[in-house]
Each structure stands twice: as structure tokens, then as C-alpha cells.
Amino acid sequence: MKTSPSIVTALLFLLVVSMINFSPMHAAEPETLSLWTDEELGSTEAENTEVRKDRGDQNAWVGNINRPTLTVYQADPEKRSGTAMVVCPGGGYGGLAIDKEGHVVAQWLAEQGVTAGVLKYRCGGGANKHPIPMGDARKAVQVMREHADEWNIKTDQVGIMGFSAGGHLASTIATDPETGVNFAALIYPVVSFRDGVTHGGSKKNLLGDSPSDEMVRLMSRDEQVTPETCPTFLVHSGDDGAVPVQNSIRFYEACLKHNVQAEMHLFPTGGHGCGMFRGDRPVDHWPNQFKAWLQSNGWCE
């Protein structure tokens, strides 16, 4: 029995339509952009000394960063909300936990309809002390807004998110009126540089061995919260042995004092550096609360 050309054509059409409808458009490869030109950095490609170490279980670490980049994951077009977020991995301002606190997070955000950029910022002390990381974070937010039309981003829906020392960097931008982000998420963040509360390695890498009292005050970002600080979401574990939970509590209390919208989730156990969805403990599922917070503010469907 012969099949008529019209039936063959119809079948081919249905096959093409099904491929279009079910192809994972949102799974496109991310785009990596340099934040600065060689002239702005005062260096060349030949001087790139970046080191990457793969430690398994999403634990890739990068250090010796001298060419900061923003790797952008486009939002799922079927869920796109116009929201964008810069993601700052942690690492004690010495290097970056680039996967579990960077790329894995950005991929998840993109699946929720949020365009997300992983910030590979300069750190490690020496020439990369403050204000270098802050400058890279400011530039990343600027890049997001400059590409608003191309990436279908609403310029008044750009946030910043950070983990551990990356949380300190995110809190620096959240309390920086010059940058003016619209919301922030601080996940087991370093916030204060006060003795007895701070993470010593982060403080030393960012400010050096003997920072002035004024610099310690300035970079304790709970002390920089004002009524203009953006809405903030916080997560921390009570048994965090690296970054005391008081860091998040101090920032939350500062938000309450200045009538800033803030939501904080404290878990009795979870330690430090849990990442997201890496186990079955309650703390591992904090992204569910984060998504609900985004939805309640109209930043996510």
C-alpha cells in the first residue's frame, strides 16, 4: 500500500511542530561576558593565571582570578518574568565555589524564569582587596541592565544574591545606593566584620591585616542599612561553625529598625556551605522558600 504525498507532508509537519513545542529552548548554552576591557584591567590574556580545582559533588573551586566575567543563563521563555539576578559565589574572598554557589544556582533560577548571571569576581587579597570585588559586582549589575532589551529584563527587577563571602559582597551592593539593586538574597552570609562575629579569613582577604576602625565599620554592612535598602531574603543555620548565624540576625534586625522588607529563615542544623538541594535536610530545601518570596513580590511566576 502506497502512502500519499499529502499524508507524508502532514506527518512531517506534525513531527516538526512537536520538536518545536518540546525542544528545551531554555537549556541553551550560557553566555560568558568579560566585565572589563584589557585596557581597563591593565592586563592581557597572556597574564591570565586562573586556577580551577574540581573537588567533586559540585565543589569546583576557582582562584587567582584576574579577568572577572559574568556567565548569563537565560530564563526559560515559557516562565520568563523579566527578573534578573547576579549570583556571587562564596569562598572567603580567597577563591570561588563556582559551581554549587554559582552555576548550579543560576541554572535553577533560569528554570524558574529568572535570568541569572554568575559573577566570577576578583578576590584573593593583595591587589584584589576592597574595593575591587565591589567594583566587579557593580559592573555586573550594570551589564545586566545594559542588556535589558536583548535579554528581556525589566531594569527595575534586577537583584543580587550571594553565599558566604559572596553574601557579604551581595550585602555590600544591597546597601549601596549608587548601584541601586531592587532586591537581594543573602545565603549563610558574612555580614559583619566585627570581632567575635565575622569570618576572619574573609575579613583579612578583603581588608588586609590591619584595617582601620572606620573601614571595619563601613564594611560591616548591617551598619550600612538605611530605609532605602532593598528588600532582602536571608538564610542561615544556627550551627554554622564558619560564619556565625549572628551575621544574618544583625542584618535582619537592621532591616527591621529601618522598616526595610526582609524575610529570614533560620534552621537549627545545616552547618556552612550547604548549597541547594544537596540532601534531604530542611536547610537543603531553602530555595522553595526563596521562590515563594520571589513570587509574593511579583518577581517570579
Secondary structure, DSSP 8 states (H G I E B T S, - for coil): ----HHHHHHHHHHHHHHHHHHS-GGG---EEEESS-HHHHT--GGG---EEE--STT--EEES--S-EEEEE---TTT--S-EEEEE--STTTSB-TIIIIIHHHHHHHHTT-EEEEEE---SSGGG-TTHHHHHHHHHHHHHHHTHHHHT--TTSEEEEEETHHHHHHHHHHT-TTT--SEEEEES-----STTTS-HHHHHHHH-SS--HHHHHHH-GGGG--TTS--EEEEEETT-SSS-THHHHHHHHHHHHTT--EEEEEESS--S---SSSSSSGGGGHHHHHHHHHHHTTS--
